Amino acid sequence: MPFYKFGTNDIFHNAIKTHPQCKFFIYSGSIYYNNKPQVSGAFTSSVTHVPTGHISLYEMNVDRPSDQLVYPYVSKESSLMAPRTISLKSYNNSSLFAYGDTLSSSYPLSATISKDFYAEDGSRNRITALKNTLDYYTPLSRHYSYSSSFGDKSTQATGLISIPSIFYGSTIKKRSVSLRYYLTGTLIGELKDKGGRGELIQVGPTGSTGSGSVAGVVLYNEGFILLTGSWPISNHVEPYVSGDSKPRWIDFGSTGSAGSGGENLPATSFDMSFSGTTNIPVLTMFAHAREGQLNHSNNPTSISRDNRLYLLNQTSASTQYSEPTSVTIKNIGSSSFQNTIPTYEKTVFISQIGIYDEDKNLIAVAKLANPVRKRNQDDFTFKLKLDF
């Protein structure tokens, strides 16, 4: 079997940029991701053992009974390796863990969005941690500024929506963020990143209170949405955060987290959608079947029917093994005339291409949908593509 080495111009590396869409619907304390329902299994009410609106990070324990879940573990050694749930202080405490003890964690692990509300003049450690990031985005819009004439984020009432990167990839696509506020199924307000500058502008309904105003900003690379719009967008009253109040943008997503009163919003629902950005590496390879090459087949069917009995004429001994030296290759050429033997022409059919590493280990096989006829004068190039 011949081996051919890929040339300098036979291998190309590039990437496909995709923008998968994510949609979250929040109602009555539950989150729904891309309208996916909870799937029941044969042994559990949730196939992935995670709530609705969550992504199972490792797809472990799929449809397993609750008392038979697998889990990660490691033995305590000098390498200091331990699950992240065990602090270094606890790890070094010999009364808690002795050398040789098993340190374990649990599966499944999941991810979903979360909403935090910070009252006016209240403590806000997470907002403070984003101060430098917000100021970094200021050239895009002055609404990012941590403290400006548009508001002081160290004191003003703020809603923070956190989006794990598993939902958006490397960054959130600009102009794709949309937040919709519903009362009894009727749209009362919508925010969109119209200009691609990260400003969430209230675009509807037409003529609604605050229409055209900036109600928050988006941190594209970090996966955060800061909502600062505190004007009421409806006269409806429900206990969004603490006590009865009219719906405001800073209350968006209240039923999706542990905010007090979140479970008491029977009329309110929220819809958030955006597109992420994912770069998929693509390897393209060109395999050549040159003229005058690859014109012999080891397939037993390539031997003429009259010579197939040669397999019975093999001889072997303690010091040798031999096969017949004269074997006729089948003539698969065609003729336009009946009862006429066509001129013999070396012909093979290429049905698959093997990819080998530098040690000649087979690492991939490309199979053709239909075998390609290769004659001595033919010259083919096969394009192989591999997505990671």
C-alpha positions, 0 to 999 in steps of 0.5 A: 500500500503506497503512502503519500505525504501532504505537501506545503499547499495541501493542508489549510487551517481556517475557522468557521464563525457561527452565531448560535442563538440563545433564548431564555423565557422566565416565568413563575420562578422557572427558566426555560432555555430555547423552549426545551421541555423537561424530558423524563427518563426511565429511571428519573423525572429528569434525564440530565438531573438538572432543572429546566433552563440549565445546561448539564456541563459534562452530560454525566449521569444521564437517566441514572437512578438518584442512588447510582450517580457517578462522581469525580474523586481523587486521593489526597497526595502531595500534588495538592490536587482536590475538587474546587469545593475543598479549600486549600486550608481544609485540604491541609487540615490533617484532622479533616483529610489524611493522606490517602483519603478520598476527596470527592465532588458530585455530578451533574454540574450545570449552568444557567443565567442568574439575576441579582438586584442591588437596591439604591445605596446598598452593598454591591460587591459584584458591581464594584468588581466590574468597575474597571471593565465598565470604564474600559467600554466607555469609548463605546458609550458614556452609559458604561461609565461607572460614575457620570451624569447618566448615573452612579453605579456605585449607588443607584438601583441596578439589576445584574444579569449574569450569563455563563460563557457556555451559552455565548462562546467567545463573545455576545454578538453585537446588535443581537440582544433583546429583552422583552417584558410581558404582562398577562402575555402582552408586551409592555416593553422591549430593549434592544442593542440597536446601534451595536454600542452596548446601549439597551434602548427601549424600542417599544411599544410605540409611545410607551413610557421611556421609549427611546431611553437607555435602560442598561448596557451589555458587556459583550465579552464578559457576559453581563447585562446591567439594567439601570432603567428605573422608570415604571413602564406600566401601572400594573403593581406586583411585588417585584423585589420588595413590596408592591411596585410598578414594573421597571427594567431593573426588575427584569428577570426577578422570577428567575432568581432568589429575589424576594417575592419572585415567586409571587408574580403570576402576571409577569413574564420575561423573554431574553434572547441574544446570539453568541459567537463560536469559532469552529476550527476547520482542517482542509486537506487535499489528497492527490491521485496522480496520473500513472499512480495508484493503479493497482488493487489488492482486492481479491475481486480484481483477479480474473475468475479463472485464476481465483483457484490460485488461492488453493495452490499456495504452498508453505513449509517450515522455511518458505511460503509461495503463491502462483507467480502468474495471475491474470488481472480482470479486464473490466474495460468495455467495448461497443461491439458484442462478443469482442474483448476490449483492450486491457486498461489498468483500472481501479476504483477508489472507495476510501482514503486513509489518513496516517500520522508520522508513525504510520498509525491510521488516525482517520478514514474518509469514505467516498459516497460513490467509488471513483474510477481511476485509470492510468491517465486520470489525475484526481484531487480529493478535498477532505475537511475535518471540523473540530 
